[in-house]
Amino acid sequence: MKKNAMIIQISLALALGILVGMFWPMSASVLKPIGEVFLRLMQMAIPLLILGQIIQALGSIDLKELASIGTRTLLIFGISSLLAALWGVLLSVLFTPGSGMEHIERLSPTIEAQELSIQETFLQFVPKNIFESLTQGSIIQIIVFAIFFGLALNQYGQKQPQSKLFQLIIDFNEVIIQVIKYVMHFAPIGIFALVSSSISQLGAQVILPMVKYLLVYSLATVLFLLGWLVVVSIYGRLHPLKLIMNMKNMSIMALATTSSAITLPIELEETQHKLGLSKRISHLVLPLGMSLNSNGSAMHMALTVITIAQMYQVEFRWTTMVYLAILATFISLANAVVPGAGLVSLAIIVPQMGLPIESIAIFGGVEWLVGMLRTILNVNSDVYSAILVAKSVDEIDYEIFSRG
């Protein structure tokens, strides 16, 4: 109920911001500082949020399972999320949802695309000093350090089961999430200020690309889910229509709640009792997937960044677009279950690609619709990944699947 209220408030703030921006051109000078304060508040805890979430996720995996089923699972997660991000880039390049904005005055006086070679791209993944990475907000470097720390913590926990370090990290993450929740209470005010100041500079024509953006994102999601369905049906020897029907309830729950966390219990139940997956597989892959497998989030970030670049007439080279897809994949690993997660993710990746962070305010009003698409892809890809893993170790009960 609170989440729905927040969505309504943000939508109203967007509508009001558009009206104020259109009919009060001077609003930018008054409201822009308020919006920038909100953006700074939202960004201040992001590096710590990413660091803690990944350490917790990896620190909780049983090493024996990680060495066998876990390795296979993580490989599927990584490949599918990267493909989703690349698919988002491809569809946005083909359909140009951000086009038609050539005569818009830019919010930032100079916006330059990042020109990165393949060598520079991979070199930037490795941190020299974690504190320097945290200070500079180098997200990929933070994630790489978190992976090493999480695995080391996992091994330490096996040797020292009485250690309270892991619980300390869990508690720390809860506090950071609470900090973000506090900040998100100001989201309607921040969105109103950012949108009104943006519209006063951009003009009413900024609204049209949002319709195109939603259509392209919807098409990308549907086609990617169909691709997933084909792969899983062929490899798992499952009837595709029966698979869709057996996943109906969890898909509806994902759309209705826009929350992977709320959908997880019904996922666990239906993968066992309708899809026929063993409890061992479903209870390992699905909870892990909620943190480490976010196809929808990776696609959302990649497609949105390209849309923003098109709106600001910034051209990315193919190496930069590959970097974007990899970056979106890594950031999706830290996609926390918090209100406004889509806006938080955009606040992470947009500045990393050299684009103005103010641009994410334009997407605030469609966050609920985007959240529906993002969540159903996240949830269904978790289940599809579990099916692939279960089939690889022969742990699918086809009788249960047929009855389901």
C-alpha positions in Angstrom: 0.0 0.0 0.0 2.8 2.4 0.9 4.6 1.5 -2.4 1.5 2.2 -4.4 1.1 5.5 -2.5 4.6 6.5 -3.4 4.1 5.6 -7.1 0.9 7.8 -7.1 2.8 10.6 -5.5 5.7 10.4 -8.0 3.2 10.3 -10.9 1.4 13.3 -9.6 4.7 15.1 -9.1 5.7 14.3 -12.6 2.4 15.7 -14.0 2.6 18.8 -11.9 6.2 19.3 -12.8 5.4 19.1 -16.5 2.6 21.7 -16.1 4.8 24.1 -14.0 7.7 23.7 -16.4 5.5 24.5 -19.4 3.7 27.5 -18.0 6.4 28.9 -15.7 9.6 29.0 -17.7 11.5 30.6 -14.9 11.0 27.6 -12.6 14.5 26.2 -13.4 16.4 28.8 -11.5 14.2 28.3 -8.4 13.6 24.6 -8.4 16.7 23.1 -9.9 18.8 23.4 -6.7 16.0 21.5 -4.8 16.2 18.7 -7.4 20.0 18.6 -7.2 19.8 18.2 -3.4 17.6 15.2 -3.8 20.0 13.6 -6.4 22.9 14.1 -4.0 21.0 12.5 -1.2 20.1 9.5 -3.4 23.7 9.1 -4.5 25.4 9.5 -1.1 24.8 5.9 0.0 25.0 4.1 -3.4 28.7 2.9 -3.2 28.1 1.4 0.3 24.8 -0.1 -0.8 26.5 -1.9 -3.7 29.5 -3.0 -1.6 27.3 -4.5 1.2 24.7 -6.2 -1.0 27.2 -8.2 -3.1 29.3 -9.1 -0.1 26.2 -10.4 1.7 25.0 -12.4 -1.3 28.3 -14.1 -1.9 29.0 -14.6 1.8 25.9 -16.6 2.3 26.5 -19.2 -0.4 27.6 -22.7 0.7 31.1 -23.2 -0.9 30.4 -26.9 -1.8 27.3 -26.0 -3.7 29.0 -22.9 -5.2 31.7 -25.2 -6.6 29.2 -27.4 -8.5 25.6 -26.2 -9.0 26.5 -22.7 -7.9 29.1 -22.2 -10.6 26.7 -23.3 -13.3 24.0 -21.0 -11.9 26.2 -18.0 -11.7 27.4 -18.6 -15.3 23.8 -18.7 -16.5 23.0 -15.5 -14.5 26.0 -13.7 -16.0 25.4 -14.7 -19.6 21.6 -14.0 -19.5 22.0 -10.6 -17.9 24.7 -9.6 -20.3 22.6 -10.7 -23.3 19.6 -8.8 -21.9 21.8 -5.6 -21.6 23.1 -6.1 -25.2 19.5 -6.7 -26.4 18.5 -3.5 -24.8 21.3 -1.6 -26.5 20.5 -3.2 -29.9 16.7 -2.4 -29.7 17.4 1.2 -28.6 19.9 1.6 -31.5 17.4 0.1 -34.0 14.3 2.1 -32.9 15.9 5.2 -31.5 13.4 6.0 -28.7 15.2 9.2 -27.8 15.2 10.6 -31.3 13.1 13.6 -32.4 14.8 15.9 -29.8 17.4 17.5 -32.0 16.4 21.1 -31.2 16.2 20.8 -27.5 18.5 22.9 -25.4 20.8 20.8 -23.4 20.8 20.8 -19.6 24.6 20.3 -19.6 26.7 22.8 -21.6 29.1 20.0 -22.8 28.3 16.3 -23.0 30.9 14.0 -24.4 30.7 10.3 -25.0 33.3 8.1 -23.4 35.8 6.7 -25.9 37.2 3.5 -24.5 39.4 0.8 -26.0 38.8 -2.8 -25.1 42.0 -2.8 -23.0 41.0 0.3 -21.2 37.5 -1.1 -20.6 38.8 -4.2 -18.8 41.6 -2.3 -17.0 38.9 -0.1 -15.4 37.3 -3.1 -13.8 40.3 -3.6 -11.4 40.6 -1.3 -8.4 44.0 0.0 -7.2 42.6 1.1 -3.9 39.1 0.4 -2.6 38.9 3.6 -0.7 39.9 5.6 -3.8 37.2 3.7 -5.7 34.6 4.5 -3.1 35.6 8.1 -3.1 35.5 8.4 -6.8 32.3 6.3 -7.2 33.9 3.8 -9.6 31.1 1.3 -9.5 32.7 -1.6 -11.4 35.8 -1.4 -9.2 33.7 -1.5 -6.1 31.8 -4.6 -7.4 35.0 -6.4 -8.2 36.3 -5.8 -4.7 33.0 -6.8 -3.2 33.2 -10.2 -5.1 36.6 -10.9 -3.6 35.6 -9.8 -0.2 32.4 -11.8 -0.3 34.1 -15.0 -1.3 36.8 -14.5 1.4 34.2 -13.8 4.0 32.4 -17.0 3.0 35.6 -19.1 3.5 36.3 -17.3 6.8 32.8 -18.1 8.0 33.4 -21.8 7.3 36.5 -21.7 9.5 35.0 -19.4 12.2 31.3 -20.2 12.4 31.0 -18.2 15.6 32.2 -15.0 13.9 29.8 -12.1 14.0 31.3 -10.4 11.0 28.7 -11.6 8.5 25.8 -10.6 10.8 27.4 -7.2 11.1 27.4 -6.8 7.3 23.7 -7.9 7.2 22.9 -5.3 9.9 24.9 -2.7 8.0 23.1 -3.4 4.8 19.7 -3.0 6.6 20.8 0.4 7.8 21.9 1.5 4.4 18.7 0.4 2.9 16.8 2.3 5.6 18.8 5.4 4.7 17.7 5.1 1.0 14.1 4.6 2.1 14.4 7.8 4.1 15.7 9.6 1.1 13.0 8.2 -1.2 10.4 9.9 1.0 11.5 13.1 -0.6 11.2 11.5 -4.1 8.0 13.3 -5.1 9.4 16.7 -4.2 12.7 15.9 -5.9 11.0 14.6 -9.0 8.7 17.6 -9.2 11.7 20.0 -8.9 13.8 18.2 -11.4 11.0 17.7 -14.0 9.7 21.2 -13.8 13.2 22.7 -14.2 13.9 20.2 -17.0 10.7 20.9 -18.9 11.2 24.6 -18.6 14.5 24.1 -20.5 13.6 21.2 -22.7 10.0 22.0 -23.6 6.9 19.9 -23.9 8.4 17.8 -26.7 10.3 15.8 -24.1 7.1 13.9 -23.3 6.8 12.2 -26.8 10.0 10.1 -26.4 8.6 8.6 -23.2 5.8 7.0 -25.2 8.3 5.7 -27.7 10.6 4.6 -24.9 7.9 2.5 -23.2 6.9 0.9 -26.5 10.5 0.0 -27.3 11.2 -1.3 -23.8 8.0 -3.3 -23.9 8.9 -4.8 -27.3 12.4 -5.6 -26.0 11.1 -7.3 -22.9 8.5 -9.4 -24.8 11.0 -10.6 -27.4 13.6 -11.4 -24.8 11.1 -13.5 -22.8 10.1 -15.3 -26.0 13.7 -16.1 -26.7 14.1 -17.4 -23.1 11.0 -19.5 -23.6 12.3 -21.1 -26.8 15.7 -22.0 -25.2 14.2 -23.4 -22.0 11.4 -25.3 -23.8 13.9 -27.0 -26.2 16.6 -27.7 -23.6 14.3 -28.7 -20.8 11.9 -30.6 -23.1 8.9 -28.7 -21.8 5.8 -27.7 -23.7 6.0 -23.9 -24.0 2.3 -23.2 -23.6 2.2 -25.5 -20.5 5.2 -23.7 -19.1 3.5 -20.3 -19.5 0.4 -21.5 -17.8 2.3 -23.1 -14.9 4.1 -19.8 -14.4 1.0 -17.7 -14.7 0.5 -16.9 -11.0 4.1 -15.8 -10.3 4.1 -13.7 -13.5 0.9 -11.9 -12.4 2.3 -11.4 -9.0 5.4 -9.9 -10.4 3.4 -7.5 -12.6 1.0 -6.5 -9.8 3.6 -5.9 -7.1 6.7 -4.9 -9.2 8.7 -6.6 -6.5 10.9 -9.7 -6.9 11.0 -10.1 -3.1 7.3 -10.3 -2.7 7.1 -12.7 -5.6 9.8 -15.0 -4.3 7.5 -17.2 -2.0 5.1 -18.1 -4.8 8.1 -18.7 -7.1 9.5 -21.2 -4.6 6.2 -23.0 -4.3 5.3 -23.2 -7.9 8.7 -24.2 -9.2 8.4 -27.3 -7.0 4.7 -28.1 -7.2 3.9 -26.9 -10.8 7.2 -27.0 -12.7 8.6 -30.1 -11.0 12.0 -28.7 -10.0 13.7 -30.2 -6.9 13.7 -28.3 -3.7 17.5 -28.3 -3.6 17.7 -26.5 -7.0 14.8 -24.0 -6.4 15.9 -23.0 -2.9 19.5 -22.3 -4.2 18.9 -20.7 -7.5 15.8 -18.5 -6.9 16.9 -16.7 -3.7 20.4 -16.2 -5.3 18.8 -15.0 -8.5 16.9 -12.3 -6.7 20.2 -10.6 -5.9 22.5 -11.8 -8.7 20.3 -12.3 -11.7 18.5 -9.2 -12.9 17.9 -9.5 -16.7 15.2 -6.9 -16.5 17.4 -4.4 -14.6 20.3 -4.9 -17.0 18.1 -4.3 -20.0 16.4 -1.4 -18.4 19.7 0.4 -17.6 21.2 -0.2 -21.0 18.1 0.8 -23.0 17.6 3.9 -20.9 21.2 5.1 -21.1 21.1 4.9 -24.9 17.7 6.7 -24.9 19.2 9.5 -22.9 22.3 9.7 -25.2 19.9 10.0 -28.2 18.0 12.7 -26.4 21.2 14.7 -25.9 22.5 13.8 -29.3 25.5 11.9 -27.9 26.9 9.2 -30.1 28.5 6.1 -28.6 31.0 4.0 -30.4 30.5 0.2 -30.4 33.2 -0.2 -27.8 31.4 2.2 -25.5 28.1 0.4 -26.0 29.8 -2.9 -25.1 31.2 -1.2 -22.0 27.7 0.0 -21.2 26.3 -3.5 -21.5 29.0 -4.9 -19.2 28.5 -2.1 -16.7 24.7 -2.6 -16.7 25.3 -6.3 -16.1 27.6 -5.6 -13.1 25.3 -3.0 -11.6 22.3 -5.3 -11.9 24.1 -7.6 -9.5 23.6 -4.9 -6.8 20.0 -4.2 -7.7 18.6 -3.9 -4.2 15.0 -4.5 -3.3 14.2 -0.9 -2.3 11.5 1.6 -3.3 12.5 3.4 -6.5 15.2 0.8 -7.3 14.9 1.8 -11.0 15.8 5.4 -10.3 18.6 4.3 -7.9 20.1 2.1 -10.7 19.9 5.0 -13.2 21.5 7.3 -10.7 24.4 4.8 -10.6 25.0 4.2 -14.3 24.0 7.5 -16.0 26.9 9.6 -14.6 29.3 6.7 -15.3 28.5 7.0 -19.0 29.2 10.8 -19.0 25.5 11.8 -19.2 23.8 14.4 -17.0 22.2 12.8 -14.0 19.3 15.3 -14.1 18.0 13.4 -17.1 16.7 10.5 -15.0 14.0 12.8 -13.5 12.2 12.5 -16.9 11.8 8.8 -16.4 10.4 9.1 -12.8 6.7 9.2 -13.9 6.9 6.0 -15.9 8.8 4.1 -13.2 5.7 2.0 -12.2 5.2 0.9 -15.8 8.9 0.3 -16.3 8.9 -1.6 -13.0 6.3 -4.0 -14.2 8.3 -4.9 -17.2 11.6 -5.0 -15.3 10.2 -7.3 -12.5 8.5 -9.8 -14.8 11.7 -10.2 -16.7 13.7 -10.5 -13.5 11.4 -13.1 -12.0 10.8 -15.2 -15.1 14.5 -15.2 -15.9 15.3 -16.5 -12.4 12.8 -19.4 -13.0 14.1 -20.1 -16.5 17.7 -20.2 -15.1 16.6 -22.7 -12.4 15.0 -24.9 -15.1 18.3 -24.9 -17.0 20.3 -25.8 -13.9 17.7 -28.5 -12.8 17.8 -30.1 -16.3 21.6 -30.2 -16.3 21.6 -32.3 -13.1 18.4 -34.2 -14.0 16.2 -32.8 -11.2 13.0 -32.0 -13.1 9.9 -34.2 -12.3 8.0 -34.2 -15.6 4.9 -35.8 -14.0 4.6 -32.8 -11.6 5.0 -30.5 -14.6 2.3 -32.3 -16.6 -0.2 -32.1 -13.6 0.6 -28.5 -12.8 
